[in-house]
Amino acid sequence: MSGNIRLLQDTLERTAAEDRAALIAYLPAGFPTVDGGIEAVKAALDGGADVVEVGLPHSDPVLDGPVIQTADDIALRGGVRIADVMRTVREAHEATGKPVLVMTYWNPIDRYGVERFTAELAEAGGAGCILPDLPVQESAVWREHADKHGLATVFVVAPSSQDARLATITAAGSGFVYAASLMGVTGTRESVGEQAADLVRRTRATCDLPVCVGLGVSDAAQAAEVASFADGVIVGSAFVKRMLDADDHAAGIAAVKELAGELARGVRRSRPAS
C-alpha cells in the first residue's frame, strides 16, 4: 500500500494557493494514554491544524525540551509501543482525511526494521516521517524504502547550517523542509527571532520544497509572524503544555482544540505586501 505523500503535497499547495501558511501540530503518541493521545491529535486537526506530526516517544529526545520530554516520559511509562504510534496515525487520518506524519529519532526505526516501519506507516495512511537526527549521508536505505511506499522524508535544517549543507539536505528531502527557528531544543519562547526568516530565505534558495518553521511558536501572534515568511508553522510544546496544565483529560482535549483554532486564525492573517 502507498502512503500519503501526495496528500501532504496537495495540502501544502492548497494552503499556498490560499495565500497563507499551513498549521502543523505536533503531539506525542501515547500521551497521556494511547486512546487519550488519539483524541488529542484528532482535536488538533478538528480545531484547524492542516497537518499533524505524531511523535514517537523516545527515552533520549535530544531535540525536545522539558515539556515534550515530560509527555514522552508519561507515554513510555504507560507502555507505548510503535504499534500504538501506527494506530494513532491510522485513526487520526481516517477520522479527518488530513495528512499525518511521524516524528521520530532514528534508533527506534533502526531497531524495528526500516522495511517493516515504512510498510506499516504507509498501510496506516501515514504521509511520511520527520527524522531530526538521521544524517543525510546515512539516509539512503531509509529514502529507498520511503520512496517505495509513498512516504515523505522530512529533514531538519538549523540556523547554523551553511548554504552548501542546506543544498545537500534539501536535495535529499521530500514533502517539506523543517526549519528549526533557532539553535536549541523545542519549547515556547517570547520571540521566534530573525534567524528563522533568514534560514527560510537561504533554504528556499536551494530547493522548491515548502519550508516550515518550528521551535518556539506558542500563540496566534507568533504564528502570524512566522506565517508572514514561512510556508508552514509547526507548533508542539504549546499543545503539550495545554494538556499538562489541564485539570482533567476532557479539559485538555478542549484546550488543544481551542489552541488549534487560535493558531489557525493566526496563520490566516494577511501577509505584508512583498
N, C-alpha and C positions, 0 to 999 in steps of 0.2 A: 504493500500500500504506500502511496506517495503522501508526504507531508504537505504542509500548507504554506510553503514559502511564497507561492503566488498570491495567497490571501493577504499575507503580510505586505507584499509589494503593492498590491491593489489598494490596501488600506492607506499606506503612506502616500501613494499617488492621489488618492481621493482627498486626503487632508490638505495636500499641497494645492490641489485644484480649488479647494475652499479657502485658500489663502490664509491658512493657519497651521500651527504646529500640531502634531499628534500628541495625545496624552498617553504615556506609557506608565502603567502602575507596576510596582513590584511588591509581592508578598510571598513569604516562605511557605512551602507546603508543610502540613502537619502542625501549624500554629493557629490557635492554641491546641487543637486536635486535628486529625485528618479531616473529619467532617466540618469542623469549625473553619479550617483553612479554606476548604472549598467554598463555603458560604462567603467568606471574606473576599476571595477572588471574584466570585460572581457579583458581589456588592460593588466592587470597584468598577467592573465592566458595566454593570447596570447603571451606576452613578454617572458614567460619562467617559471612562477610560476607553481609548480606541484599541489598545493592545495591552496585554499583561505579561509580565515576567513572573514565572513561578520559581522561587528559589529552592534549590536542593540543599537542605541544611547540612552544614559541614562543621566538624569539630575545631577546625583551624581556619576560619574565614578571614583571610588576610586583607581583603579589600573592604570588609564590613566593619562599621563602627559598633559601639556598645549596644545600641538599640536593636539592631538586627542580630548581633551576637546573642542577646538575651532571648530573642524569639527562636533562634536556631537551637539554643540550649534546651528550651522548653520542648521543641519538636523532637529533638534527639532523645531526651529523657522519656518522651512519650512513645518512643519506639518507631518513629517514622522510617520508612524504607523507600527505595526507588520505586517500587510498585505503587506506593501511595502518591508519589510525585506524578507518575503516569496517570493515575486515576484522577488526580486534581486537574491535570491538563485536559483529559478527556471530558470530564463533566463540565468544566468551565467553557470549553469550546462548544460542546453540544448544546449547552443552555443558552449561549449568547451568539454563536456564529462568528465570534471575533477571534483574531489571531492570538495564540498563546505560545510563548516561548519558555524554555527552561534556562535559568541562570545557574551555572554550576562550576565549581572548580574541577580540574582535570582528574584528580586522583579517583573520585568515585566512578567516573566513566571508565577509566583505565582498568580498575578492578572488576567492574561489571562486564566489560567487553564492549568495544566500540560498535561492532555489528549488532549485537543484541540491543544496546541502548538506542541506536539510531532507528532500528526497525520498530522497536516498541514505541518510541516517541512519534514516529510517523503514523503508526497504527492508531495511536491515541488522538491523532488530529493536530499534533504539535506543528508549529511553524518553524522551529529551529532552536538554536542554542546560543547563549552568550557565554563565552569562555574567557574569563578575565586573566587566567594565569597560564593559558596554553600559548607558548611561543609560536609565532607564525612559522618559523623554520622547522618546527617539530609537528606541524599540524596536517601533513599530507594525508596520513591514514584517516584521520577524522574527516577531513574535507571530502575524501573519496567516498566514504560511506554516507556522509550528509548529502552530497550531491545525488548519490544513487537513490536516496529515499526522499528527495524533495524537501530538504531542510536547509534553512539559512544558517550560516556560520557568522556570528557577530563577534568581532574583535573589539577590544578596548584600546583607545589611544589616550594619552595624557599630555598635559601642557609641556612636559619635559621631552616629548617625542620630537626628534629632529625631522625636517621635511623629507629626507631620504627614507627614514624609517617609516614615516607616515605612508609614503607611497608603497612601500613593501607590504605594510599591514593592510591597507585598503585594497590592494590588488588581489589579496587572498580572501577577503571577506565577501559576504553577500547579505542581502536583506537591508541592513543599515550599519553605520559605524557608531559605536558607543563612545562618546567623547566625555571623559571624566573632567569635570569643570575645574578641578584643582588637584594638587598633589595631596594625598592623604586617604582617609577612609570615608565610608558613607556616613551620613548624619545630616541633620538640619543645621543651617547656618544663617547668620544675619544677612549675608550678602553672597551672591553667587560669584561675583568678581569678573573683571575684564579678561582674565586669562581664557575664560570659556569662549568668548566671542572670537578671540584671536585664534584659538585652537580650531574652531569651526571653520573659520576662513581658510586656514592653512590646510585643513583636511579636505575641504571641498576642492581645493586646487589640485588634488591628487586623484580624484575619482568622481563618478556620477552618483554614488550611493547617497541616500539621505544621511544626514549627520544629526544624531540625537544626543542631547546633553543630560547627564545625570550627576549626582552627588551634590547635595546641598539645597535642593529646591523643597520648600515646605509649605508655601502658601500661594494664593492666587496671584499676588503681586510679583513674586519671584517667577512664577510660571509664565506670566505675561512678559517679564523681562527677557527670559530665556527664549520664549516663543518669537521674540522680535528678530532673532538672528539664527535660530536653530530649526531643524525640520521636525524635531520631536523633543518633548520634555519628559524626562524619566524621574519618577518620584517613588521612593521606597520607604525610607526611615519614617517619614511623616505618617504614612499609613500604618506602619507597625506601631508607632507611638500611640496613635489613636486607639488601637486595640489594647495595648498595655495599660493605658490610662483609664480605660472604661470601667465603670462599676460592675458590669456583668457582660456576658457574651453578646446578648441582644443589643446592648448599648454600643458595644464595639463595632458590630456589623453596621449599625445605623451611622456611626461616626465615620466609618470607611466610605460608605455611600455618599454621605454629606460632603466629605473632603473631595471625593472624586468630582462631584458636581461643581464645587468651588473652583477646583483646578481646571476643569473643562471650560468653565466660563473665562478663566484667566487666559488659556491658550487661544481663545477666540477673540480676544481684544484686538482692535485694529492695530496693524503693524505700522510703524513710521514710514513715511514716504522715502523711497530709496533715491 
